Amino acid sequence: MHIQTTEDYNLFTRIKGNRATNKAHISRLVQAISQNAEMIKYTPIVVNENHEVIDGQHRLEALSALS
């Protein structure tokens, strides 16, 4: 596994067929990340070679909201 970081969240897209995001869950993640930004280091967003989000679409939305 290769881990990279970025704050350019516009690079990423959702894979067609992913479940819809839950606004309440995103809101809770925004609060949690704003209180402890280190937590995101331990739960990375997984993307494929096309920058499509495989796992972590709620975390991506929360990080986008915080930027």
PDB file of N, CA, C, O and CB in Angstrom:
ATOM      1  N   MET A   1       0.843  -1.169   0.000  1.00  0.00           N
ATOM      2  CA  MET A   1       0.000   0.000   0.000  1.00  0.00           C
ATOM      3  C   MET A   1       0.890   1.235   0.000  1.00  0.00           C
ATOM      4  O   MET A   1       1.904   1.278   0.697  1.00  0.00           O
ATOM      5  CB  MET A   1      -0.960  -0.004   1.213  1.00  0.00           C
ATOM      6  N   HIS A   2       0.511   2.225  -0.775  1.00  0.00           N
ATOM      7  CA  HIS A   2       1.252   3.475  -0.871  1.00  0.00           C
ATOM      8  C   HIS A   2       0.362   4.591  -0.328  1.00  0.00           C
ATOM      9  O   HIS A   2      -0.742   4.804  -0.829  1.00  0.00           O
ATOM     10  CB  HIS A   2       1.696   3.766  -2.349  1.00  0.00           C
ATOM     11  N   ILE A   3       0.832   5.294   0.680  1.00  0.00           N
ATOM     12  CA  ILE A   3       0.032   6.354   1.300  1.00  0.00           C
ATOM     13  C   ILE A   3       0.568   7.703   0.852  1.00  0.00           C
ATOM     14  O   ILE A   3       1.760   7.989   0.967  1.00  0.00           O
ATOM     15  CB  ILE A   3       0.051   6.242   2.854  1.00  0.00           C
ATOM     16  N   GLN A   4      -0.345   8.530   0.336  1.00  0.00           N
ATOM     17  CA  GLN A   4      -0.027   9.900  -0.046  1.00  0.00           C
ATOM     18  C   GLN A   4      -1.002  10.825   0.657  1.00  0.00           C
ATOM     19  O   GLN A   4      -2.062  10.395   1.113  1.00  0.00           O
ATOM     20  CB  GLN A   4      -0.085  10.090  -1.594  1.00  0.00           C
ATOM     21  N   THR A   5      -0.642  12.092   0.740  1.00  0.00           N
ATOM     22  CA  THR A   5      -1.539  13.071   1.349  1.00  0.00           C
ATOM     23  C   THR A   5      -1.761  14.237   0.399  1.00  0.00           C
ATOM     24  O   THR A   5      -0.915  14.554  -0.437  1.00  0.00           O
ATOM     25  CB  THR A   5      -0.973  13.571   2.692  1.00  0.00           C
ATOM     26  N   THR A   6      -2.909  14.860   0.547  1.00  0.00           N
ATOM     27  CA  THR A   6      -3.239  16.057  -0.213  1.00  0.00           C
ATOM     28  C   THR A   6      -4.366  16.788   0.502  1.00  0.00           C
ATOM     29  O   THR A   6      -5.108  16.200   1.288  1.00  0.00           O
ATOM     30  CB  THR A   6      -3.639  15.705  -1.678  1.00  0.00           C
ATOM     31  N   GLU A   7      -4.477  18.047   0.221  1.00  0.00           N
ATOM     32  CA  GLU A   7      -5.617  18.822   0.699  1.00  0.00           C
ATOM     33  C   GLU A   7      -6.451  19.305  -0.479  1.00  0.00           C
ATOM     34  O   GLU A   7      -7.368  20.109  -0.313  1.00  0.00           O
ATOM     35  CB  GLU A   7      -5.147  20.016   1.550  1.00  0.00           C
ATOM     36  N   ASP A   8      -6.127  18.807  -1.672  1.00  0.00           N
ATOM     37  CA  ASP A   8      -6.898  19.129  -2.872  1.00  0.00           C
ATOM     38  C   ASP A   8      -7.947  18.042  -3.056  1.00  0.00           C
ATOM     39  O   ASP A   8      -7.756  17.111  -3.839  1.00  0.00           O
ATOM     40  CB  ASP A   8      -5.973  19.249  -4.139  1.00  0.00           C
ATOM     41  N   TYR A   9      -9.040  18.160  -2.341  1.00  0.00           N
ATOM     42  CA  TYR A   9     -10.067  17.125  -2.329  1.00  0.00           C
ATOM     43  C   TYR A   9     -10.866  17.079  -3.620  1.00  0.00           C
ATOM     44  O   TYR A   9     -11.623  16.135  -3.843  1.00  0.00           O
ATOM     45  CB  TYR A   9     -10.997  17.340  -1.168  1.00  0.00           C
ATOM     46  N   ASN A  10     -10.712  18.079  -4.469  1.00  0.00           N
ATOM     47  CA  ASN A  10     -11.396  18.080  -5.757  1.00  0.00           C
ATOM     48  C   ASN A  10     -10.791  17.075  -6.736  1.00  0.00           C
ATOM     49  O   ASN A  10     -11.359  16.833  -7.801  1.00  0.00           O
ATOM     50  CB  ASN A  10     -11.357  19.468  -6.360  1.00  0.00           C
ATOM     51  N   LEU A  11      -9.658  16.494  -6.388  1.00  0.00           N
ATOM     52  CA  LEU A  11      -9.034  15.477  -7.238  1.00  0.00           C
ATOM     53  C   LEU A  11      -9.858  14.198  -7.287  1.00  0.00           C
ATOM     54  O   LEU A  11      -9.734  13.411  -8.226  1.00  0.00           O
ATOM     55  CB  LEU A  11      -7.629  15.165  -6.740  1.00  0.00           C
ATOM     56  N   PHE A  12     -10.695  13.989  -6.283  1.00  0.00           N
ATOM     57  CA  PHE A  12     -11.342  12.706  -6.105  1.00  0.00           C
ATOM     58  C   PHE A  12     -12.791  12.709  -6.591  1.00  0.00           C
ATOM     59  O   PHE A  12     -13.494  13.717  -6.520  1.00  0.00           O
ATOM     60  CB  PHE A  12     -11.290  12.308  -4.656  1.00  0.00           C
ATOM     61  N   THR A  13     -13.203  11.555  -7.083  1.00  0.00           N
ATOM     62  CA  THR A  13     -14.584  11.365  -7.504  1.00  0.00           C
ATOM     63  C   THR A  13     -15.144  10.120  -6.826  1.00  0.00           C
ATOM     64  O   THR A  13     -14.405   9.311  -6.265  1.00  0.00           O
ATOM     65  CB  THR A  13     -14.686  11.247  -9.048  1.00  0.00           C
ATOM     66  N   ARG A  14     -16.449   9.989  -6.890  1.00  0.00           N
ATOM     67  CA  ARG A  14     -17.103   8.823  -6.303  1.00  0.00           C
ATOM     68  C   ARG A  14     -17.289   7.760  -7.381  1.00  0.00           C
ATOM     69  O   ARG A  14     -17.490   8.077  -8.553  1.00  0.00           O
ATOM     70  CB  ARG A  14     -18.469   9.211  -5.665  1.00  0.00           C
ATOM     71  N   ILE A  15     -17.223   6.537  -6.982  1.00  0.00           N
ATOM     72  CA  ILE A  15     -17.487   5.430  -7.891  1.00  0.00           C
ATOM     73  C   ILE A  15     -19.000   5.290  -8.030  1.00  0.00           C
ATOM     74  O   ILE A  15     -19.732   5.290  -7.041  1.00  0.00           O
ATOM     75  CB  ILE A  15     -16.836   4.097  -7.377  1.00  0.00           C
ATOM     76  N   LYS A  16     -19.446   5.173  -9.260  1.00  0.00           N
ATOM     77  CA  LYS A  16     -20.868   4.981  -9.501  1.00  0.00           C
ATOM     78  C   LYS A  16     -21.311   3.716  -8.777  1.00  0.00           C
ATOM     79  O   LYS A  16     -20.673   2.669  -8.886  1.00  0.00           O
ATOM     80  CB  LYS A  16     -21.177   4.895 -11.027  1.00  0.00           C
ATOM     81  N   GLY A  17     -22.382   3.822  -8.057  1.00  0.00           N
ATOM     82  CA  GLY A  17     -22.879   2.676  -7.305  1.00  0.00           C
ATOM     83  C   GLY A  17     -22.565   2.751  -5.821  1.00  0.00           C
ATOM     84  O   GLY A  17     -23.104   1.966  -5.041  1.00  0.00           O
ATOM     85  N   ASN A  18     -21.695   3.689  -5.407  1.00  0.00           N
ATOM     86  CA  ASN A  18     -21.466   3.879  -3.976  1.00  0.00           C
ATOM     87  C   ASN A  18     -22.766   4.305  -3.313  1.00  0.00           C
ATOM     88  O   ASN A  18     -23.618   4.938  -3.936  1.00  0.00           O
ATOM     89  CB  ASN A  18     -20.353   4.928  -3.723  1.00  0.00           C
ATOM     90  N   ARG A  19     -22.904   3.954  -2.063  1.00  0.00           N
ATOM     91  CA  ARG A  19     -24.112   4.363  -1.347  1.00  0.00           C
ATOM     92  C   ARG A  19     -24.152   5.876  -1.212  1.00  0.00           C
ATOM     93  O   ARG A  19     -23.122   6.546  -1.291  1.00  0.00           O
ATOM     94  CB  ARG A  19     -24.179   3.699   0.042  1.00  0.00           C
ATOM     95  N   ALA A  20     -25.330   6.397  -1.011  1.00  0.00           N
ATOM     96  CA  ALA A  20     -25.494   7.841  -0.817  1.00  0.00           C
ATOM     97  C   ALA A  20     -24.863   8.233   0.515  1.00  0.00           C
ATOM     98  O   ALA A  20     -24.860   7.449   1.465  1.00  0.00           O
ATOM     99  CB  ALA A  20     -27.004   8.251  -0.859  1.00  0.00           C
ATOM    100  N   THR A  21     -24.329   9.456   0.578  1.00  0.00           N
ATOM    101  CA  THR A  21     -23.750   9.920   1.837  1.00  0.00           C
ATOM    102  C   THR A  21     -24.857  10.375   2.778  1.00  0.00           C
ATOM    103  O   THR A  21     -25.933  10.788   2.346  1.00  0.00           O
ATOM    104  CB  THR A  21     -22.744  11.068   1.590  1.00  0.00           C
ATOM    105  N   ASN A  22     -24.571  10.291   4.060  1.00  0.00           N
ATOM    106  CA  ASN A  22     -25.503  10.650   5.114  1.00  0.00           C
ATOM    107  C   ASN A  22     -25.040  11.965   5.731  1.00  0.00           C
ATOM    108  O   ASN A  22     -23.965  12.028   6.328  1.00  0.00           O
ATOM    109  CB  ASN A  22     -25.603   9.524   6.191  1.00  0.00           C
ATOM    110  N   LYS A  23     -25.842  13.011   5.589  1.00  0.00           N
ATOM    111  CA  LYS A  23     -25.443  14.340   6.066  1.00  0.00           C
ATOM    112  C   LYS A  23     -25.198  14.382   7.564  1.00  0.00           C
ATOM    113  O   LYS A  23     -24.298  15.089   8.018  1.00  0.00           O
ATOM    114  CB  LYS A  23     -26.498  15.352   5.706  1.00  0.00           C
ATOM    115  N   ALA A  24     -25.970  13.649   8.335  1.00  0.00           N
ATOM    116  CA  ALA A  24     -25.772  13.620   9.786  1.00  0.00           C
ATOM    117  C   ALA A  24     -24.425  12.983  10.132  1.00  0.00           C
ATOM    118  O   ALA A  24     -23.723  13.452  11.028  1.00  0.00           O
ATOM    119  CB  ALA A  24     -26.920  12.849  10.473  1.00  0.00           C
ATOM    120  N   HIS A  25     -24.076  11.930   9.429  1.00  0.00           N
ATOM    121  CA  HIS A  25     -22.786  11.270   9.660  1.00  0.00           C
ATOM    122  C   HIS A  25     -21.636  12.198   9.291  1.00  0.00           C
ATOM    123  O   HIS A  25     -20.638  12.266  10.009  1.00  0.00           O
ATOM    124  CB  HIS A  25     -22.692   9.961   8.851  1.00  0.00           C
ATOM    125  N   ILE A  26     -21.769  12.906   8.186  1.00  0.00           N
ATOM    126  CA  ILE A  26     -20.740  13.866   7.768  1.00  0.00           C
ATOM    127  C   ILE A  26     -20.591  14.952   8.822  1.00  0.00           C
ATOM    128  O   ILE A  26     -19.472  15.344   9.154  1.00  0.00           O
ATOM    129  CB  ILE A  26     -21.091  14.492   6.392  1.00  0.00           C
ATOM    130  N   SER A  27     -21.697  15.437   9.347  1.00  0.00           N
ATOM    131  CA  SER A  27     -21.658  16.471  10.384  1.00  0.00           C
ATOM    132  C   SER A  27     -20.927  15.981  11.632  1.00  0.00           C
ATOM    133  O   SER A  27     -20.135  16.717  12.221  1.00  0.00           O
ATOM    134  CB  SER A  27     -23.078  16.909  10.750  1.00  0.00           C
ATOM    135  N   ARG A  28     -21.195  14.731  12.037  1.00  0.00           N
ATOM    136  CA  ARG A  28     -20.497  14.171  13.207  1.00  0.00           C
ATOM    137  C   ARG A  28     -19.000  14.043  12.934  1.00  0.00           C
ATOM    138  O   ARG A  28     -18.178  14.305  13.812  1.00  0.00           O
ATOM    139  CB  ARG A  28     -21.086  12.789  13.583  1.00  0.00           C
ATOM    140  N   LEU A  29     -18.651  13.640  11.715  1.00  0.00           N
ATOM    141  CA  LEU A  29     -17.234  13.537  11.363  1.00  0.00           C
ATOM    142  C   LEU A  29     -16.557  14.898  11.344  1.00  0.00           C
ATOM    143  O   LEU A  29     -15.409  15.020  11.771  1.00  0.00           O
ATOM    144  CB  LEU A  29     -17.076  12.865  10.009  1.00  0.00           C
ATOM    145  N   VAL A  30     -17.245  15.921  10.859  1.00  0.00           N
ATOM    146  CA  VAL A  30     -16.690  17.286  10.868  1.00  0.00           C
ATOM    147  C   VAL A  30     -16.354  17.676  12.298  1.00  0.00           C
ATOM    148  O   VAL A  30     -15.274  18.206  12.559  1.00  0.00           O
ATOM    149  CB  VAL A  30     -17.691  18.310  10.241  1.00  0.00           C
ATOM    150  N   GLN A  31     -17.268  17.418  13.224  1.00  0.00           N
ATOM    151  CA  GLN A  31     -17.019  17.754  14.631  1.00  0.00           C
ATOM    152  C   GLN A  31     -15.837  16.961  15.188  1.00  0.00           C
ATOM    153  O   GLN A  31     -14.964  17.520  15.852  1.00  0.00           O
ATOM    154  CB  GLN A  31     -18.276  17.485  15.475  1.00  0.00           C
ATOM    155  N   ALA A  32     -15.816  15.666  14.915  1.00  0.00           N
ATOM    156  CA  ALA A  32     -14.748  14.815  15.444  1.00  0.00           C
ATOM    157  C   ALA A  32     -13.386  15.213  14.888  1.00  0.00           C
ATOM    158  O   ALA A  32     -12.407  15.283  15.631  1.00  0.00           O
ATOM    159  CB  ALA A  32     -15.031  13.351  15.124  1.00  0.00           C
ATOM    160  N   ILE A  33     -13.318  15.472  13.586  1.00  0.00           N
ATOM    161  CA  ILE A  33     -12.044  15.843  12.968  1.00  0.00           C
ATOM    162  C   ILE A  33     -11.597  17.217  13.448  1.00  0.00           C
ATOM    163  O   ILE A  33     -10.403  17.436  13.652  1.00  0.00           O
ATOM    164  CB  ILE A  33     -12.160  15.828  11.433  1.00  0.00           C
ATOM    165  N   SER A  34     -12.528  18.144  13.633  1.00  0.00           N
ATOM    166  CA  SER A  34     -12.149  19.478  14.098  1.00  0.00           C
ATOM    167  C   SER A  34     -11.633  19.439  15.536  1.00  0.00           C
ATOM    168  O   SER A  34     -10.833  20.290  15.926  1.00  0.00           O
ATOM    169  CB  SER A  34     -13.341  20.435  13.995  1.00  0.00           C
ATOM    170  N   GLN A  35     -12.075  18.473  16.318  1.00  0.00           N
ATOM    171  CA  GLN A  35     -11.595  18.331  17.697  1.00  0.00           C
ATOM    172  C   GLN A  35     -10.291  17.549  17.774  1.00  0.00           C
ATOM    173  O   GLN A  35      -9.501  17.744  18.698  1.00  0.00           O
ATOM    174  CB  GLN A  35     -12.649  17.647  18.550  1.00  0.00           C
ATOM    175  N   ASN A  36     -10.060  16.655  16.794  1.00  0.00           N
ATOM    176  CA  ASN A  36      -8.860  15.823  16.806  1.00  0.00           C
ATOM    177  C   ASN A  36      -8.470  15.488  15.372  1.00  0.00           C
ATOM    178  O   ASN A  36      -8.822  14.424  14.862  1.00  0.00           O
ATOM    179  CB  ASN A  36      -9.086  14.526  17.632  1.00  0.00           C
ATOM    180  N   ALA A  37      -7.756  16.379  14.734  1.00  0.00           N
ATOM    181  CA  ALA A  37      -7.376  16.198  13.326  1.00  0.00           C
ATOM    182  C   ALA A  37      -6.471  14.985  13.125  1.00  0.00           C
ATOM    183  O   ALA A  37      -6.398  14.452  12.018  1.00  0.00           O
ATOM    184  CB  ALA A  37      -6.676  17.448  12.809  1.00  0.00           C
ATOM    185  N   GLU A  38      -5.788  14.545  14.162  1.00  0.00           N
ATOM    186  CA  GLU A  38      -4.894  13.381  14.054  1.00  0.00           C
ATOM    187  C   GLU A  38      -5.660  12.106  13.733  1.00  0.00           C
ATOM    188  O   GLU A  38      -5.085  11.160  13.195  1.00  0.00           O
ATOM    189  CB  GLU A  38      -4.109  13.193  15.350  1.00  0.00           C
ATOM    190  N   MET A  39      -6.943  12.067  14.053  1.00  0.00           N
ATOM    191  CA  MET A  39      -7.714  10.835  13.855  1.00  0.00           C
ATOM    192  C   MET A  39      -7.746  10.403  12.394  1.00  0.00           C
ATOM    193  O   MET A  39      -7.822   9.209  12.105  1.00  0.00           O
ATOM    194  CB  MET A  39      -9.134  11.021  14.362  1.00  0.00           C
ATOM    195  N   ILE A  40      -7.689  11.347  11.482  1.00  0.00           N
ATOM    196  CA  ILE A  40      -7.783  11.012  10.072  1.00  0.00           C
ATOM    197  C   ILE A  40      -6.546  10.243   9.594  1.00  0.00           C
ATOM    198  O   ILE A  40      -6.614   9.519   8.601  1.00  0.00           O
ATOM    199  CB  ILE A  40      -7.966  12.280   9.245  1.00  0.00           C
ATOM    200  N   LYS A  41      -5.421  10.397  10.294  1.00  0.00           N
ATOM    201  CA  LYS A  41      -4.214   9.661   9.929  1.00  0.00           C
ATOM    202  C   LYS A  41      -4.403   8.162  10.080  1.00  0.00           C
ATOM    203  O   LYS A  41      -3.754   7.379   9.387  1.00  0.00           O
ATOM    204  CB  LYS A  41      -3.043  10.120  10.778  1.00  0.00           C
ATOM    205  N   TYR A  42      -5.282   7.762  10.974  1.00  0.00           N
ATOM    206  CA  TYR A  42      -5.474   6.351  11.270  1.00  0.00           C
ATOM    207  C   TYR A  42      -6.636   5.731  10.504  1.00  0.00           C
ATOM    208  O   TYR A  42      -6.876   4.527  10.592  1.00  0.00           O
ATOM    209  CB  TYR A  42      -5.692   6.170  12.739  1.00  0.00           C
ATOM    210  N   THR A  43      -7.355   6.564   9.751  1.00  0.00           N
ATOM    211  CA  THR A  43      -8.460   6.077   8.931  1.00  0.00           C
ATOM    212  C   THR A  43      -8.366   6.728   7.556  1.00  0.00           C
ATOM    213  O   THR A  43      -9.174   7.597   7.227  1.00  0.00           O
ATOM    214  CB  THR A  43      -9.840   6.378   9.602  1.00  0.00           C
ATOM    215  N   PRO A  44      -7.397   6.322   6.759  1.00  0.00           N
ATOM    216  CA  PRO A  44      -7.190   6.978   5.465  1.00  0.00           C
ATOM    217  C   PRO A  44      -8.347   6.728   4.502  1.00  0.00           C
ATOM    218  O   PRO A  44      -9.111   5.774   4.650  1.00  0.00           O
ATOM    219  CB  PRO A  44      -5.889   6.497   4.837  1.00  0.00           C
ATOM    220  N   ILE A  45      -8.450   7.600   3.527  1.00  0.00           N
ATOM    221  CA  ILE A  45      -9.421   7.452   2.458  1.00  0.00           C
ATOM    222  C   ILE A  45      -8.751   6.609   1.376  1.00  0.00           C
ATOM    223  O   ILE A  45      -7.660   6.940   0.912  1.00  0.00           O
ATOM    224  CB  ILE A  45      -9.903   8.854   1.901  1.00  0.00           C
ATOM    225  N   VAL A  46      -9.393   5.543   0.984  1.00  0.00           N
ATOM    226  CA  VAL A  46      -8.823   4.611   0.017  1.00  0.00           C
ATOM    227  C   VAL A  46      -9.369   4.950  -1.368  1.00  0.00           C
ATOM    228  O   VAL A  46     -10.580   5.023  -1.578  1.00  0.00           O
ATOM    229  CB  VAL A  46      -9.146   3.131   0.401  1.00  0.00           C
ATOM    230  N   VAL A  47      -8.445   5.155  -2.304  1.00  0.00           N
ATOM    231  CA  VAL A  47      -8.841   5.469  -3.680  1.00  0.00           C
ATOM    232  C   VAL A  47      -8.126   4.523  -4.637  1.00  0.00           C
ATOM    233  O   VAL A  47      -7.114   3.912  -4.292  1.00  0.00           O
ATOM    234  CB  VAL A  47      -8.519   6.954  -4.032  1.00  0.00           C
ATOM    235  N   ASN A  48      -8.673   4.414  -5.848  1.00  0.00           N
ATOM    236  CA  ASN A  48      -8.004   3.597  -6.862  1.00  0.00           C
ATOM    237  C   ASN A  48      -7.107   4.477  -7.724  1.00  0.00           C
ATOM    238  O   ASN A  48      -6.943   5.665  -7.447  1.00  0.00           O
ATOM    239  CB  ASN A  48      -9.040   2.851  -7.741  1.00  0.00           C
ATOM    240  N   GLU A  49      -6.534   3.898  -8.759  1.00  0.00           N
ATOM    241  CA  GLU A  49      -5.592   4.634  -9.599  1.00  0.00           C
ATOM    242  C   GLU A  49      -6.238   5.784 -10.364  1.00  0.00           C
ATOM    243  O   GLU A  49      -5.543   6.655 -10.887  1.00  0.00           O
ATOM    244  CB  GLU A  49      -4.941   3.694 -10.570  1.00  0.00           C
ATOM    245  N   ASN A  50      -7.574   5.786 -10.429  1.00  0.00           N
ATOM    246  CA  ASN A  50      -8.300   6.875 -11.102  1.00  0.00           C
ATOM    247  C   ASN A  50      -8.811   7.929 -10.121  1.00  0.00           C
ATOM    248  O   ASN A  50      -9.620   8.782 -10.486  1.00  0.00           O
ATOM    249  CB  ASN A  50      -9.472   6.309 -11.892  1.00  0.00           C
ATOM    250  N   HIS A  51      -8.341   7.866  -8.885  1.00  0.00           N
ATOM    251  CA  HIS A  51      -8.749   8.787  -7.819  1.00  0.00           C
ATOM    252  C   HIS A  51     -10.232   8.676  -7.483  1.00  0.00           C
ATOM    253  O   HIS A  51     -10.856   9.650  -7.062  1.00  0.00           O
ATOM    254  CB  HIS A  51      -8.429  10.212  -8.218  1.00  0.00           C
ATOM    255  N   GLU A  52     -10.789   7.483  -7.671  1.00  0.00           N
ATOM    256  CA  GLU A  52     -12.173   7.225  -7.287  1.00  0.00           C
ATOM    257  C   GLU A  52     -12.176   6.661  -5.871  1.00  0.00           C
ATOM    258  O   GLU A  52     -11.393   5.768  -5.549  1.00  0.00           O
ATOM    259  CB  GLU A  52     -12.871   6.241  -8.289  1.00  0.00           C
ATOM    260  N   VAL A  53     -13.056   7.185  -5.035  1.00  0.00           N
ATOM    261  CA  VAL A  53     -13.084   6.787  -3.629  1.00  0.00           C
ATOM    262  C   VAL A  53     -13.687   5.388  -3.495  1.00  0.00           C
ATOM    263  O   VAL A  53     -14.836   5.145  -3.865  1.00  0.00           O
ATOM    264  CB  VAL A  53     -13.890   7.808  -2.785  1.00  0.00           C
ATOM    265  N   ILE A  54     -12.884   4.488  -2.961  1.00  0.00           N
ATOM    266  CA  ILE A  54     -13.323   3.120  -2.694  1.00  0.00           C
ATOM    267  C   ILE A  54     -13.889   3.040  -1.285  1.00  0.00           C
ATOM    268  O   ILE A  54     -14.915   2.400  -1.052  1.00  0.00           O
ATOM    269  CB  ILE A  54     -12.154   2.115  -2.874  1.00  0.00           C
ATOM    270  N   ASP A  55     -13.217   3.691  -0.352  1.00  0.00           N
ATOM    271  CA  ASP A  55     -13.663   3.699   1.048  1.00  0.00           C
ATOM    272  C   ASP A  55     -13.324   5.046   1.652  1.00  0.00           C
ATOM    273  O   ASP A  55     -12.182   5.499   1.565  1.00  0.00           O
ATOM    274  CB  ASP A  55     -13.005   2.540   1.868  1.00  0.00           C
ATOM    275  N   GLY A  56     -14.309   5.689   2.264  1.00  0.00           N
ATOM    276  CA  GLY A  56     -14.049   6.947   2.945  1.00  0.00           C
ATOM    277  C   GLY A  56     -14.779   8.139   2.365  1.00  0.00           C
ATOM    278  O   GLY A  56     -14.353   9.277   2.558  1.00  0.00           O
ATOM    279  N   GLN A  57     -15.873   7.898   1.656  1.00  0.00           N
ATOM    280  CA  GLN A  57     -16.566   9.033   1.046  1.00  0.00           C
ATOM    281  C   GLN A  57     -17.120  10.002   2.088  1.00  0.00           C
ATOM    282  O   GLN A  57     -17.191  11.203   1.828  1.00  0.00           O
ATOM    283  CB  GLN A  57     -17.694   8.536   0.161  1.00  0.00           C
ATOM    284  N   HIS A  58     -17.513   9.508   3.256  1.00  0.00           N
ATOM    285  CA  HIS A  58     -17.979  10.408   4.312  1.00  0.00           C
ATOM    286  C   HIS A  58     -16.823  11.232   4.880  1.00  0.00           C
ATOM    287  O   HIS A  58     -16.973  12.425   5.145  1.00  0.00           O
ATOM    288  CB  HIS A  58     -18.660   9.608   5.434  1.00  0.00           C
ATOM    289  N   ARG A  59     -15.671  10.588   5.065  1.00  0.00           N
ATOM    290  CA  ARG A  59     -14.499  11.320   5.549  1.00  0.00           C
ATOM    291  C   ARG A  59     -14.072  12.372   4.538  1.00  0.00           C
ATOM    292  O   ARG A  59     -13.691  13.477   4.923  1.00  0.00           O
ATOM    293  CB  ARG A  59     -13.335  10.356   5.833  1.00  0.00           C
ATOM    294  N   LEU A  60     -14.130  12.049   3.251  1.00  0.00           N
ATOM    295  CA  LEU A  60     -13.772  13.011   2.218  1.00  0.00           C
ATOM    296  C   LEU A  60     -14.712  14.211   2.262  1.00  0.00           C
ATOM    297  O   LEU A  60     -14.257  15.352   2.182  1.00  0.00           O
ATOM    298  CB  LEU A  60     -13.807  12.353   0.830  1.00  0.00           C
ATOM    299  N   GLU A  61     -16.000  13.975   2.386  1.00  0.00           N
ATOM    300  CA  GLU A  61     -16.969  15.070   2.470  1.00  0.00           C
ATOM    301  C   GLU A  61     -16.714  15.928   3.699  1.00  0.00           C
ATOM    302  O   GLU A  61     -16.801  17.154   3.630  1.00  0.00           O
ATOM    303  CB  GLU A  61     -18.400  14.522   2.499  1.00  0.00           C
ATOM    304  N   ALA A  62     -16.401  15.292   4.824  1.00  0.00           N
ATOM    305  CA  ALA A  62     -16.125  16.032   6.054  1.00  0.00           C
ATOM    306  C   ALA A  62     -14.869  16.880   5.898  1.00  0.00           C
ATOM    307  O   ALA A  62     -14.864  18.047   6.288  1.00  0.00           O
ATOM    308  CB  ALA A  62     -15.973  15.067   7.244  1.00  0.00           C
ATOM    309  N   LEU A  63     -13.817  16.321   5.341  1.00  0.00           N
ATOM    310  CA  LEU A  63     -12.583  17.086   5.132  1.00  0.00           C
ATOM    311  C   LEU A  63     -12.808  18.244   4.146  1.00  0.00           C
ATOM    312  O   LEU A  63     -12.264  19.334   4.327  1.00  0.00           O
ATOM    313  CB  LEU A  63     -11.462  16.157   4.612  1.00  0.00           C
ATOM    314  N   SER A  64     -13.597  18.003   3.126  1.00  0.00           N
ATOM    315  CA  SER A  64     -13.923  19.076   2.174  1.00  0.00           C
ATOM    316  C   SER A  64     -14.665  20.209   2.872  1.00  0.00           C
ATOM    317  O   SER A  64     -14.418  21.382   2.595  1.00  0.00           O
ATOM    318  CB  SER A  64     -14.771  18.528   1.006  1.00  0.00           C
ATOM    319  N   ALA A  65     -15.564  19.862   3.767  1.00  0.00           N
ATOM    320  CA  ALA A  65     -16.318  20.875   4.504  1.00  0.00           C
ATOM    321  C   ALA A  65     -15.410  21.688   5.430  1.00  0.00           C
ATOM    322  O   ALA A  65     -15.660  22.868   5.675  1.00  0.00           O
ATOM    323  CB  ALA A  65     -17.434  20.214   5.314  1.00  0.00           C
ATOM    324  N   LEU A  66     -14.369  21.054   5.935  1.00  0.00           N
ATOM    325  CA  LEU A  66     -13.456  21.746   6.851  1.00  0.00           C
ATOM    326  C   LEU A  66     -12.413  22.589   6.140  1.00  0.00           C
ATOM    327  O   LEU A  66     -11.766  23.426   6.770  1.00  0.00           O
ATOM    328  CB  LEU A  66     -12.764  20.747   7.729  1.00  0.00           C
ATOM    329  N   SER A  67     -12.236  22.389   4.851  1.00  0.00           N
ATOM    330  CA  SER A  67     -11.186  23.134   4.144  1.00  0.00           C
ATOM    331  C   SER A  67     -11.680  24.471   3.639  1.00  0.00           C
ATOM    332  O   SER A  67     -10.918  25.218   3.025  1.00  0.00           O
ATOM    333  CB  SER A  67     -10.655  22.324   2.984  1.00  0.00           C
TER     334      SER A  67
END
